[in-house]
Every structure is written in C-alpha cells, then in structure tokens.
Amino acid sequence: MNLKSKRPHYEYLKNKWTLRHRAIQNNFWDKHGESFKHFALGSLGGILLLSAPHQDRLPTPNLIVSRDDVLKGYDQNVLLAQSLSDKIPKQVQPLDSLGEKDIADILTQNFGFKVTAEVDGIRLNRNYGLIGGEQHLYRYPGDNLYAHADSAVDWAKYGDAGIAPGLGAWGYFSPSQQEFKGVDKERERYYLAIQTFLVPGYAENAAEYRGFFKFRKMLVVNPQTGQAVVAVIGDVGPSEWTGKHLGGSPEVMDALGLADGPRKGPVLYFFIDDPENKIPLGPVKVKDRA
C-alpha cells in the first residue's frame, strides 16, 4: 500500500474548504438570488448604454437573462439544492407519491440518467431519510483496514472510521485477493446499508428481493447542499431503534458533506435505472446546463 503524499495536509484542508465554499454558495443564492438577478440585468443594461453613447436610440435586442445565464459557471449542485428546497418536507419523513415523483423527475433532469422510486415493481419503504456513517467492510478474505487506503490523504480522511467486525449482508465483495477487481473496490468504497427488511413484500419474497438488492445502484443526494453520490447497496441496516434509515460508507458520507460532526443527516435516495451498468460509482455533478 502506498501511503506517501507530498502534501497530505494541504489536500485535506483543501477538501474542507471546498465543502465550506459550497455551503456559502447555497446560502448566498437562497438569500440574495432575486437581488443578484436584478443586479445582473442592471449591469447588462449599463453595458449596452456605454457601448453606444452617441446613438439617438438605444439598441433593443430581444434579451432574456435567465437564472442559468446569470449563474453560468456556478456550482450547479448548489442550484439543485435550491430547486429541491420547496419539495422536501420540513420533517424527515416518507415522501408522498406526488412529491416522490416530482423529486425523481428533478433528479433525472439534473443528472441526465433515469432516477426512480421503483424498479420491476419493487420499491423501498421510503426515499427520504436520515443517513448515518458506517465502517469499512472486509472486501476479501485476509483484507485489513490499512489496505483500504491508497494514499496518506485517503488514510487521513477515512482511516479513523475503522472496519466492521463482521461481513456485509452479501459476504465478501470478492472471493479472494487474487480475484479482487476494480469493480469490487468501488462497490465497497461507495456502499450503502439499506433497510431492505422493511421493504413491502420482502418477507414473502425474501430470496427474490435479496438478489434484487445485491449491489443495486442508487443515487443519494444531500438536499441541503446538492452534493450527490452514486453508490450500491452493499449491506443491510441500520436497525430501526437507531433512529436512522440508512447508512453510508466513509467515502459516501464524505461525498455528501456529512463526514464531520455527528456524521449523519437527511438525504434523498432513489434507484438508478442503469441496466447496461454505464454509470460509474462515486461523487456526481449535475450535468452541464450550457
């Protein structure tokens, strides 16, 4: 394992400031979005005046400045959070059918792939809940915590999460270290623990549902910041008594901006309809609106 890095502390602090900057952007648009649009329109009008000072008539272009025009180059995930703000219940609770569909449509439009609450007639018990941080999982026989880090930065960010004493719900991600592949590494790195035991019809169709949920791809979104990650279901849990509705690997929590402090927070989580397995795991940005 290579734990060498020339500037691990710099990289770590840079990541922290990136998350803080994202939150500031979100608060800025929330508080000053309308004023900012008026300012942009006024400034643009001034530019038009200065560009033709000796003309008797001002140019009259068919000019419409949209929110996307004003914020071109702005963090689009932050704008996603703004568009979700009036769709999310004030309390962390299951979404109603209308809200569920509206949010799935918004996510589909923003990320450019199909996001849905139901696949093959199977749905979760909820799509809005409280996520909590999980430990690393053993990926193959003989695996250890140190092997999970590719660099000193990796170790600094994720090492203290530890490794679970038992295996995930589907056992090892690979039968041996020799057979361990990149896809296995990414699945453990970006895994979710989902309360599949609460899914409607699970008890009557346990074998079928167990196969359906194994490494099922999902989109998880922090609605407060717009940070999002594509992950797979790699474990079952957490228990109902914890008050949490799903769990995320250390890397998932980091991608959602929830790796610090209480290591929990409200998230949206939906299936990704990706039958050809083209969508990579990991943090995901809103598609370019240009």
C-alpha positions in Angstrom: 0.0 0.0 0.0 1.3 3.5 -0.9 0.7 5.9 1.9 3.1 8.6 0.6 2.0 12.1 -0.3 3.9 15.3 -0.5 1.2 17.5 0.8 -1.5 15.4 2.5 -2.5 18.1 5.0 -2.9 20.6 2.2 -5.1 18.3 0.3 -7.2 17.5 3.4 -7.7 21.2 4.2 -8.5 22.0 0.5 -11.3 19.4 0.6 -12.6 21.0 3.8 -12.6 24.5 2.3 -14.3 23.2 -0.8 -17.2 21.9 1.3 -17.4 25.2 3.2 -17.4 27.2 -0.1 -20.3 25.0 -1.4 -22.4 25.8 1.7 -21.7 29.5 1.4 -22.8 29.4 -2.3 -26.0 27.7 -1.3 -26.8 30.3 1.4 -25.9 33.2 -1.0 -28.4 32.2 -3.6 -31.1 31.4 -1.0 -30.8 34.9 0.5 -29.8 37.0 -2.5 -30.8 35.2 -5.6 -33.5 37.7 -6.7 -31.3 40.7 -6.0 -28.5 39.1 -7.9 -30.6 38.6 -11.0 -31.8 42.3 -10.8 -28.2 43.4 -10.4 -27.1 41.4 -13.4 -29.9 42.8 -15.6 -29.0 46.4 -14.5 -25.3 45.8 -15.1 -26.0 44.4 -18.6 -28.2 47.4 -19.4 -25.4 49.8 -18.4 -23.0 48.0 -20.7 -25.4 48.4 -23.6 -25.6 52.2 -22.8 -21.9 52.6 -22.7 -21.4 50.6 -25.9 -23.5 53.2 -27.9 -23.2 56.6 -26.3 -23.8 58.7 -29.5 -26.8 56.8 -30.8 -30.2 58.5 -30.8 -31.9 55.3 -30.0 -30.8 52.5 -27.6 -30.4 49.1 -29.1 -33.4 46.9 -28.5 -32.2 43.3 -28.6 -34.6 40.5 -27.6 -32.7 39.9 -24.4 -33.8 37.5 -21.7 -31.4 36.8 -18.9 -32.3 33.6 -17.1 -31.1 32.2 -13.8 -28.8 29.8 -15.8 -27.3 32.7 -17.7 -26.6 34.7 -14.6 -25.0 31.8 -12.8 -23.1 30.2 -15.7 -20.1 28.5 -14.1 -21.7 28.5 -10.7 -21.9 25.2 -8.8 -24.9 23.5 -10.4 -25.3 21.1 -7.4 -26.0 24.1 -5.2 -28.7 25.2 -7.6 -30.1 21.7 -7.4 -30.5 22.1 -3.7 -32.4 25.4 -4.2 -34.8 23.7 -6.7 -35.4 20.9 -4.2 -36.0 23.2 -1.2 -39.8 23.5 -1.6 -40.2 19.8 -2.4 -38.7 18.5 0.8 -40.8 18.0 3.9 -39.8 20.1 6.9 -39.6 16.9 8.9 -37.6 13.8 7.9 -40.5 11.6 6.8 -41.5 9.4 3.9 -42.4 11.3 0.7 -46.0 11.2 -0.6 -46.5 9.8 -4.1 -46.6 13.2 -5.8 -43.6 14.6 -4.0 -41.7 11.4 -4.7 -42.4 11.6 -8.5 -41.6 15.3 -8.6 -38.2 14.8 -6.9 -37.3 11.8 -9.1 -38.1 13.8 -12.2 -35.9 16.7 -10.9 -33.0 14.4 -10.2 -33.4 12.7 -13.6 -33.4 16.0 -15.4 -30.4 17.3 -13.5 -28.1 14.3 -13.6 -29.0 13.0 -17.1 -29.9 9.4 -16.1 -33.1 7.8 -15.0 -33.8 8.1 -11.3 -36.8 6.2 -10.0 -38.5 5.1 -6.8 -39.5 1.8 -8.3 -37.8 -0.9 -10.4 -39.5 -4.1 -11.5 -42.4 -3.4 -9.1 -40.0 -3.2 -6.1 -39.7 -0.1 -4.0 -38.1 0.9 -0.7 -40.1 1.7 2.4 -39.0 5.4 2.0 -36.8 7.6 -0.2 -36.1 10.4 2.2 -34.4 9.5 5.5 -31.6 10.0 7.9 -28.3 8.6 6.9 -25.5 7.7 9.4 -21.9 6.8 8.9 -20.8 3.2 8.6 -17.4 1.5 8.9 -15.4 0.0 6.1 -16.3 -3.6 5.1 -14.0 -6.6 4.5 -13.6 -7.0 0.8 -11.9 -10.4 0.6 -10.5 -13.0 3.0 -7.4 -11.5 4.7 -8.4 -7.9 4.0 -7.4 -5.3 6.6 -8.2 -1.6 7.3 -4.8 -0.4 6.1 -5.3 -1.9 2.7 -8.3 0.3 2.1 -6.1 3.5 1.8 -4.4 4.3 -1.4 -2.6 7.3 -0.1 -1.8 9.3 3.1 -4.8 11.6 2.2 -7.1 8.5 2.0 -5.9 7.3 5.4 -6.3 10.8 7.0 -9.8 11.1 5.7 -11.2 7.6 6.1 -8.9 5.6 8.3 -10.5 6.5 11.6 -13.9 5.1 10.5 -12.5 1.6 11.3 -13.6 -1.7 9.8 -16.7 -3.6 10.8 -16.1 -6.8 12.7 -18.4 -8.9 10.5 -19.1 -9.1 6.8 -21.6 -7.3 4.8 -25.0 -8.8 4.1 -23.7 -10.5 0.9 -20.4 -11.6 2.4 -17.1 -10.6 0.8 -17.1 -8.4 -2.3 -14.6 -10.8 -3.9 -13.9 -14.5 -3.1 -10.1 -13.8 -2.8 -7.5 -11.1 -3.1 -6.2 -12.6 -6.3 -9.7 -12.2 -7.9 -10.3 -8.7 -6.4 -11.1 -6.3 -9.2 -11.6 -2.6 -9.6 -15.4 -3.0 -9.5 -15.2 -4.8 -6.2 -13.1 -2.0 -4.8 -15.5 0.7 -5.9 -18.5 -1.2 -4.6 -17.1 -1.3 -1.1 -15.8 2.2 -1.3 -19.3 3.6 -2.2 -21.7 1.2 -0.4 -24.9 1.8 1.4 -26.6 -0.1 4.2 -30.4 -0.1 3.4 -33.3 -1.3 5.5 -34.4 -3.9 2.9 -36.1 -5.9 5.7 -38.7 -3.1 5.8 -39.5 -3.1 2.1 -43.1 -4.0 1.3 -43.4 -7.7 0.3 -39.8 -8.6 1.5 -40.9 -11.3 3.9 -43.0 -13.1 1.2 -40.3 -12.8 -1.4 -37.0 -12.9 0.6 -34.9 -14.9 -1.9 -36.0 -12.8 -4.9 -35.6 -9.5 -3.2 -32.2 -10.4 -1.7 -30.9 -11.0 -5.2 -32.6 -7.8 -6.5 -31.0 -5.6 -3.8 -27.4 -7.0 -4.0 -25.2 -4.2 -5.3 -28.3 -2.4 -6.6 -27.2 1.1 -7.8 -28.6 4.2 -6.2 -28.3 7.9 -6.2 -28.0 9.7 -2.8 -28.4 13.4 -2.5 -27.9 15.8 0.3 -30.8 18.2 -0.3 -29.3 20.9 1.8 -26.2 21.3 -0.3 -26.9 19.4 -3.5 -23.9 17.1 -3.0 -24.6 13.7 -4.6 -23.0 10.3 -4.9 -23.8 7.1 -6.9 -23.5 4.1 -4.6 -24.6 0.5 -4.4 -26.5 -1.4 -1.7 -23.7 -3.4 0.0 -25.2 -4.2 3.4 -28.5 -4.3 5.3 -29.4 -2.0 8.1 -29.4 0.0 10.3 -31.7 -1.3 13.0 -34.9 0.7 13.5 -34.0 1.5 17.1 -31.1 3.7 15.9 -33.4 6.3 14.5 -31.5 6.2 11.2 -32.9 4.9 7.9 -29.8 4.0 6.0 -26.0 4.0 6.4 -23.2 5.2 4.1 -19.6 4.2 3.8 -16.9 6.7 5.0 -16.4 7.7 1.3 -20.2 8.1 0.8 -20.5 10.3 3.8 -17.6 12.4 2.6 -19.1 12.9 -0.8 -22.3 14.0 0.8 -20.6 16.6 3.0 -21.7 14.6 6.1 -18.3 13.1 7.2 -17.7 15.5 10.1 -19.5 16.3 13.4 -22.4 13.9 14.1 -21.8 12.1 10.8 -25.5 12.0 9.9 -28.1 14.0 8.1 -31.2 13.9 5.9 -30.8 12.6 2.3 -32.8 11.6 -0.7 -32.1 8.1 -2.1 -33.5 6.6 -5.2 -32.8 3.7 -7.6 -30.9 4.4 -10.7 -32.2 2.6 -13.8 -28.9 1.5 -15.3 -29.4 -1.9 -16.9 -26.2 -1.6 -19.0 -24.2 -0.5 -16.0 -22.8 2.6 -17.6 -23.0 5.0 -14.7 -19.8 5.0 -12.6 -19.8 5.0 -8.8 -18.7 8.0 -6.8 -19.5 11.7 -6.4 -21.6 13.0 -9.2 -22.1 16.5 -10.6 -25.3 18.0 -12.1 -24.9 17.8 -15.9 -23.8 21.0 -17.7 -26.7 23.2 -18.5 -24.9 25.0 -21.3 
